[in-house]
C-alpha cells in the first residue's frame, strides 16, 4: 500500500512486530513464562525522510514499555512539540530485528519507521516497488572506518 506524505514524498505501509525487551530478558532468565512476554503486531509507515522510530502511545502502554527521557520533535509542517520516549523496544521487520528507543506520539495509530531503524537493520527503500530490501539478504552489513 502506498501513501503520500505531506511533503509529497512516497511513503508505504509495512507490518512489524514490537516486543517488550525487558519481558524477553525476564523470560530468558526463567522469571517470566514465554507466553507472558508482551508483544504485538502493528502497521507501520516507512518514511526515510523521518529520523526516528515513532510508536502510538496506546501501543507503548499495552506493551508496558519503560518511559525514557523527553525529546523535542519537529514535524514535517514545522510544528514543534515535546514528547516522551519509550525504551526496550525490540522491533522485528522484514526478517531483521533490533533494539530501539521510540518517540511516543499520543494520537498516532501506526508506527513510523525512520532512517535510524532502516540504517540499523540495513534495509534499503525500493521507491519504485514501494518495499524494503536488505542490502545483503544473509547479513546485516555494518560500515566501519
C-alpha positions as CSV (number, residue, x, y, z in Angstrom):
1,X,0.0,0.0,0.0
2,X,1.3,3.4,-0.9
3,X,0.6,6.6,1.0
4,X,1.6,10.1,0.2
5,X,3.2,12.2,2.9
6,X,2.5,15.9,3.4
7,X,5.9,16.7,1.7
8,X,4.8,14.8,-1.5
9,X,7.4,12.0,-0.9
10,X,6.2,8.5,-1.3
11,X,5.6,6.5,1.8
12,X,4.4,3.0,2.2
13,X,3.0,0.6,4.7
14,X,4.6,-2.4,6.3
15,X,3.8,-4.8,9.1
16,X,6.2,-5.2,12.1
17,X,6.3,-6.8,15.5
18,X,7.1,-4.9,18.7
19,X,8.1,-6.8,21.8
20,X,9.0,-5.5,25.3
21,X,12.7,-6.4,25.6
22,X,12.5,-6.3,29.4
23,X,9.9,-9.1,29.3
24,X,12.1,-11.1,26.9
25,X,15.0,-10.8,29.3
26,X,12.9,-12.0,32.2
27,X,11.6,-15.0,30.2
28,X,15.2,-15.9,29.2
29,X,16.1,-15.9,32.9
30,X,13.1,-18.1,33.7
31,X,11.4,-15.4,35.7
32,X,8.5,-15.0,33.3
33,X,6.7,-17.6,31.2
34,X,7.3,-17.1,27.5
35,X,3.6,-16.7,26.9
36,X,3.6,-13.7,29.2
37,X,6.1,-11.7,27.1
38,X,4.2,-8.6,25.9
39,X,4.3,-8.3,22.1
40,X,2.1,-7.1,19.3
41,X,2.0,-6.7,15.5
42,X,1.4,-3.2,14.3
43,X,1.0,-1.5,10.9
44,X,3.8,0.9,10.2
45,X,4.7,3.6,7.7
46,X,8.2,3.7,6.2
47,X,9.4,7.2,5.8
48,X,13.1,7.5,5.1
49,X,12.7,11.3,5.4
50,X,11.9,10.8,9.1
51,X,14.7,10.1,11.6
52,X,13.3,8.0,14.5
53,X,11.0,5.2,15.4
54,X,7.6,6.6,16.5
55,X,5.0,4.5,18.3
56,X,1.5,5.2,19.3
57,X,1.0,5.9,23.0
58,X,-1.7,3.2,23.2
59,X,0.8,0.5,22.0
60,X,3.5,1.7,24.4
61,X,1.0,1.4,27.3
62,X,-0.2,-2.0,26.1
63,X,3.3,-3.4,26.0
64,X,4.4,-1.8,29.2
65,X,7.5,-0.2,27.6
66,X,9.5,1.8,30.1
67,X,9.4,5.6,29.9
68,X,12.6,7.3,28.8
69,X,13.6,10.9,28.5
70,X,11.6,13.7,26.9
71,X,12.7,14.9,23.5
72,X,11.8,17.8,21.3
73,X,10.3,16.8,17.9
74,X,9.8,18.8,14.7
75,X,7.0,17.7,12.4
76,X,7.1,18.0,8.6
77,X,4.8,21.0,8.8
78,X,7.4,22.7,11.0
79,X,5.4,22.4,14.3
80,X,7.3,21.6,17.4
81,X,6.4,19.6,20.5
82,X,7.9,17.8,23.4
83,X,7.3,14.1,23.6
84,X,8.2,11.1,25.9
85,X,10.3,8.3,24.7
86,X,10.0,4.6,25.4
87,X,12.9,2.2,25.7
88,X,13.4,-1.6,25.4
89,X,11.6,-1.7,22.1
90,X,12.5,-4.9,20.3
91,X,11.4,-4.4,16.7
92,X,11.2,-7.1,14.0
93,X,10.8,-6.1,10.4
94,X,11.5,-8.0,7.2
95,X,13.3,-10.8,9.0
96,X,15.6,-8.3,10.8
97,X,15.5,-7.2,14.4
98,X,17.0,-4.6,16.7
99,X,16.6,-2.8,20.0
100,X,15.4,0.8,19.8
101,X,14.1,3.8,21.7
102,X,10.9,5.2,20.3
103,X,9.3,8.6,20.4
104,X,5.8,8.3,21.8
105,X,3.0,10.0,19.9
106,X,-0.3,10.3,21.8
107,X,-2.8,10.3,18.9
108,X,-0.9,8.1,16.4
109,X,-2.4,4.8,15.3
110,X,0.5,3.3,13.3
111,X,4.3,3.1,13.8
112,X,6.6,5.4,11.9
113,X,9.8,3.8,10.7
114,X,12.5,6.4,10.1
115,X,16.1,6.3,8.8
116,X,17.7,5.3,12.1
117,X,15.7,2.0,12.1
118,X,16.4,1.4,8.4
119,X,20.1,2.0,8.8
120,X,20.4,-0.2,11.9
121,X,18.6,-3.1,10.2
122,X,20.5,-2.5,6.9
123,X,17.3,-2.2,4.9
124,X,17.1,-0.2,1.7
125,X,14.0,1.6,0.4
126,X,13.0,0.4,-3.1
127,X,11.0,3.5,-4.2
128,X,9.8,2.0,-7.4
129,X,8.3,-1.1,-5.8
130,X,7.4,0.6,-2.6
131,X,9.1,-2.0,-0.4
132,X,12.1,-2.7,1.9
133,X,15.0,-4.7,0.6
134,X,18.0,-6.0,2.7
135,X,21.3,-4.8,1.2
136,X,22.7,-8.3,1.7
137,X,20.0,-11.0,2.2
138,X,22.2,-13.0,4.5
139,X,23.9,-10.4,6.8
140,X,23.4,-7.0,8.2
141,X,26.3,-5.0,6.8
142,X,28.0,-2.5,9.2
143,X,30.0,0.3,7.7
144,X,33.3,0.6,9.6
145,X,36.2,3.1,9.1
